[in-house]
């Protein structure tokens, strides 16, 4: 994650930023405060956001006066909104995530502020809700997507990255590939992939090693020659700006290395490396499904291709001509 100083934000204020982008001129926390959040996020998509939720836990015997109750009433609905947002996001007070992650999660998990910022019935003055909640501001901005809040790569930038990286794949003496992408290549082949994709270089690497099985492959941790055209690839940091790219894919790299008995920097001929891969890893469940198929959180989602069995099909067919 970016080493910048974190932006500490109340969860429900993030909903206000969406409404402001949707045309709301007077968000309850104040336009200037909410605009400042948007400006900081737009300047740095990697900006760490810490979700702050002020609660007032106190033992009943420590309550000395009615002032305590007056204090907690002031922010009653806002505290509930904070917790409602956190619950929807699957996060907790103090959670720290990059801006692109937070906004992607908000837009995915919270389609409307109904039930958070306003309720079907105002049961008392404390629970009247935000006057802008049913204006459509939030929903209007949400439809624009995450690129409306954090800068995203342009199609032209990704097209050029594709051209440049493909040129390197066919020209360079050796390929630099992250370990779990060996399984992705096999999966791509197993599902019948036979044409280039805009968002990655799986086809090009497959074609290169099929044409020359002696091509040296050096294993690396992190983004590799397959990644540059991907919308989630960040050329400024050379990191993957994808929820699962934060931790899951790094674990898969290390799991593959452990199974193969190798380490980053290991270099082998493609045909020998894939032979070792197929000897040591029989199913994608072993790596991409963690062995048990259990999803413990959003960050640890399991690739949908695991159940499809494409890796197993590619492994059975063999990706080199002489193996078929």
C-alpha positions in Angstrom: 0.0 0.0 0.0 1.1 3.6 -0.6 3.2 5.0 2.2 1.4 8.3 2.2 -0.2 9.6 5.4 -3.6 8.0 5.8 -6.8 9.9 5.3 -9.0 9.2 8.3 -12.7 9.3 7.3 -16.0 8.4 8.9 -17.6 5.7 6.8 -20.9 7.6 6.2 -18.9 10.6 4.9 -17.8 8.4 2.0 -21.5 8.1 1.0 -21.6 11.9 1.2 -18.8 12.1 -1.3 -20.7 10.0 -3.8 -23.8 12.2 -3.3 -21.6 15.3 -3.9 -20.3 13.9 -7.2 -23.9 13.2 -8.1 -24.9 16.9 -7.7 -25.7 17.4 -4.1 -24.7 21.0 -3.2 -25.1 20.8 0.6 -24.1 17.5 2.2 -24.8 17.6 6.0 -21.1 17.4 7.0 -20.4 20.5 4.9 -19.5 20.8 1.2 -15.9 21.9 1.9 -15.1 18.9 4.1 -16.6 16.4 1.7 -14.9 18.0 -1.4 -11.6 17.8 0.4 -11.9 14.1 0.6 -12.7 13.8 -3.1 -9.8 16.0 -4.0 -7.3 14.0 -2.0 -8.6 10.7 -3.5 -8.4 12.0 -7.0 -4.8 13.1 -6.6 -3.8 9.7 -5.3 -5.8 6.6 -6.0 -3.4 4.7 -3.7 -4.1 7.0 -0.8 -4.7 4.9 2.4 -8.1 5.5 3.9 -8.7 4.6 7.5 -12.3 4.2 8.5 -13.0 5.9 11.8 -16.1 5.3 13.8 -16.5 7.2 17.1 -18.4 5.2 19.6 -19.2 6.0 23.2 -18.9 2.7 25.2 -19.4 3.3 28.9 -20.4 1.2 31.9 -23.8 2.3 33.2 -22.3 2.8 36.7 -19.9 5.4 35.2 -22.7 7.6 34.0 -22.7 10.6 36.4 -25.3 12.9 34.8 -27.8 13.5 32.0 -25.1 15.3 30.0 -23.8 11.9 28.9 -27.1 11.1 27.2 -27.3 14.6 25.6 -23.8 14.0 24.2 -24.6 10.6 22.6 -27.9 11.8 21.1 -26.1 14.4 19.0 -24.5 11.9 16.7 -27.0 9.0 17.2 -28.0 8.5 13.5 -24.5 9.2 12.2 -23.0 6.5 14.4 -25.6 4.0 13.1 -24.8 5.1 9.6 -21.1 4.5 10.2 -21.8 1.0 11.5 -24.3 0.2 8.7 -21.7 1.2 6.1 -19.0 -0.9 7.8 -21.3 -3.9 7.9 -22.1 -3.6 4.2 -18.4 -3.3 3.4 -17.4 -6.2 5.6 -14.9 -4.0 7.4 -14.5 -2.7 11.0 -13.5 0.6 12.7 -9.8 1.2 12.0 -9.8 -0.7 8.7 -7.2 0.7 6.3 -7.5 0.2 2.6 -6.4 2.1 -0.6 -8.8 4.7 -2.0 -9.5 2.6 -5.1 -10.4 -0.4 -3.0 -12.7 1.5 -0.7 -14.7 3.2 -3.6 -14.9 0.0 -5.6 -16.3 -1.8 -2.5 -18.8 1.0 -1.7 -20.2 1.1 -5.3 -20.4 -2.7 -5.4 -22.0 -3.3 -2.0 -24.1 -0.2 -1.5 -26.5 0.4 -4.4 -28.6 2.9 -2.6 -28.5 4.9 0.6 -32.1 4.0 1.4 -32.0 2.1 4.7 -28.7 3.8 5.7 -29.2 7.5 5.5 -33.0 7.5 5.7 -35.6 5.0 6.8 -39.1 4.1 5.5 -40.5 5.8 8.7 -39.0 8.4 10.9 -39.7 6.9 14.3 -38.5 10.1 16.1 -36.7 13.4 15.4 -33.4 11.7 16.1 -34.1 9.3 13.2 -35.4 11.6 10.5 -32.5 10.9 8.1 -30.7 13.0 5.5 -32.9 15.3 3.4 -31.0 14.4 0.3 -31.2 10.7 0.7 -34.0 10.2 -1.8 -32.9 12.8 -4.3 -31.1 10.3 -6.5 -27.7 12.0 -6.2 -26.0 8.9 -4.8 -27.5 6.5 -7.4 -26.7 8.9 -10.2 -23.0 9.1 -9.3 -22.8 5.4 -8.6 -23.8 4.6 -12.1 -20.6 6.3 -13.4 -18.4 3.7 -11.8 -15.3 3.8 -9.7 -13.4 5.9 -12.4 -15.7 8.8 -11.5 -14.0 8.9 -8.1 -10.4 7.7 -8.6 -8.4 8.1 -11.8 -8.3 5.1 -14.0 -6.1 4.0 -16.9 -7.3 5.2 -20.3 -8.0 2.8 -23.1 -5.2 4.4 -25.1 -2.7 4.0 -22.3 -3.7 0.3 -22.0 -3.5 -0.2 -25.7 0.0 1.2 -25.9 1.0 -0.9 -22.9 -0.3 -4.0 -24.7 1.8 -3.2 -27.8 5.0 -2.5 -25.9 4.7 -5.5 -23.6 3.9 -7.9 -26.5 6.9 -6.6 -28.3 9.1 -7.5 -25.3 7.5 -10.9 -25.0 8.4 -11.9 -28.6 11.8 -10.1 -28.6 13.4 -10.6 -25.2 15.7 -13.5 -24.6 13.8 -14.7 -21.5 10.4 -14.2 -20.0 9.7 -12.9 -16.4 6.5 -14.5 -15.1 4.9 -14.6 -11.7 4.5 -18.2 -10.5 0.7 -18.5 -10.3 0.5 -17.1 -13.8 1.9 -20.4 -15.0 -1.4 -21.9 -13.8 -3.4 -19.0 -15.5 -1.6 -19.8 -18.8 -2.6 -23.5 -18.4 -6.2 -22.5 -17.5 -6.4 -20.2 -20.6 -5.2 -23.0 -22.8 -7.5 -25.5 -21.1 -10.6 -23.4 -21.8 -9.7 -23.2 -25.5 -8.0 -19.8 -25.5 -6.6 -19.2 -29.0 -6.6 -15.4 -29.5 -5.1 -12.3 -27.9 -7.0 -10.6 -25.1 -7.0 -6.9 -24.5 -6.6 -7.1 -20.8 -3.6 -9.4 -20.5 -0.8 -11.2 -22.3 -1.6 -14.8 -21.5 -2.0 -15.7 -25.2 1.3 -14.1 -26.2 3.3 -15.9 -23.6 1.6 -19.2 -24.4 2.4 -18.7 -28.1 6.0 -17.8 -27.4 6.7 -20.8 -25.4 4.8 -23.1 -27.7 6.9 -21.9 -30.6 10.1 -22.2 -28.5 9.7 -24.6 -25.5 13.3 -23.9 -24.6 12.5 -20.2 -23.8 13.9 -19.4 -20.4 11.4 -18.3 -17.8 12.5 -16.5 -14.6 10.0 -16.6 -11.8 9.3 -13.3 -9.9 7.0 -12.2 -7.1 4.5 -9.6 -8.2 3.5 -8.2 -11.6 5.1 -9.7 -14.6 5.1 -9.5 -18.4 1.5 -10.7 -18.5 0.2 -7.7 -16.5 0.9 -4.4 -18.4 -2.4 -4.2 -20.4 -4.6 -5.0 -17.4 -6.9 -2.2 -16.1 -5.9 -3.1 -12.6 -2.1 -2.7 -13.3 -0.7 0.5 -11.9 2.3 1.5 -14.0 3.3 4.1 -11.3 3.8 1.5 -8.6 4.1 -1.7 -10.7 1.5 -3.1 -8.4 -1.9 -4.7 -9.0 -4.7 -2.4 -8.0 -7.2 -5.2 -7.7 -8.8 -6.4 -4.4 -7.4 -9.9 -4.7 -4.1 -8.6 -6.0 -3.5 -7.0 -2.6 -2.8 -10.4 -0.9 -4.4 -13.4 -2.5 -2.3 -13.5 -5.7 0.9 -13.0 -3.7 0.0 -16.0 -1.6 -0.7 -18.0 -4.7 2.7 -17.1 -6.0 4.4 -18.3 -2.8 2.2 -21.4 -2.7 3.3 -22.3 -6.2 7.0 -21.7 -5.4 6.7 -23.9 -2.3 5.1 -26.7 -4.3 7.8 -26.5 -6.9 10.6 -26.2 -4.4 11.8 -23.0 -6.1 12.4 -19.3 -5.1 12.1 -16.0 -6.9 14.8 -15.7 -9.5 14.7 -19.4 -10.4 15.1 -19.7 -14.2 14.2 -22.8 -16.2 13.3 -23.7 -19.8 9.6 -23.3 -20.3 9.1 -27.0 -21.1 10.9 -28.1 -17.9 9.1 -25.6 -15.8 5.7 -26.7 -16.9 6.7 -30.3 -16.6 7.6 -29.6 -13.0 4.3 -27.7 -12.5 2.2 -30.5 -13.8 4.0 -33.1 -11.7 3.7 -31.1 -8.5 0.3 -29.4 -8.9 -2.5 -31.7 -10.2 -5.5 -29.4 -9.6 -6.2 -25.6 -9.4 -8.0 -26.2 -6.1 -4.6 -26.8 -4.5 -3.5 -23.3 -5.1 -6.4 -21.1 -6.4 -8.9 -22.7 -3.9 -6.4 -22.8 -1.0 -7.0 -26.6 -0.8 -10.2 -26.2 1.1 -12.3 -24.0 -1.2 -13.3 -21.7 1.7 -13.7 -18.0 1.1 -12.9 -16.2 4.4 -13.3 -12.6 3.1 -13.6 -10.4 0.1 -9.8 -10.2 -0.3 -9.6 -14.0 -0.4 -12.1 -14.7 -3.1 -11.6 -17.8 -5.2 -11.2 -17.6 -9.0 -14.3 -18.8 -10.7 -12.3 -21.0 -13.1 -11.4 -23.4 -10.2 -14.8 -25.1 -10.4 -14.7 -25.1 -14.2 -11.6 -27.4 -14.2 -9.8 -25.5 -17.0 -6.4 -26.0 -15.4 -6.9 -29.7 -15.2 -8.0 -29.8 -18.9 -4.9 -27.9 -19.9 -2.6 -30.0 -17.8 -4.1 -33.2 -19.3 -3.7 -32.0 -22.9 -0.2 -30.6 -22.3 0.6 -27.2 -23.8 3.6 -28.2 -25.9 3.2 -29.8 -29.3 5.2 -32.9 -28.5 3.2 -33.6 -25.4 -0.1 -33.8 -27.2 
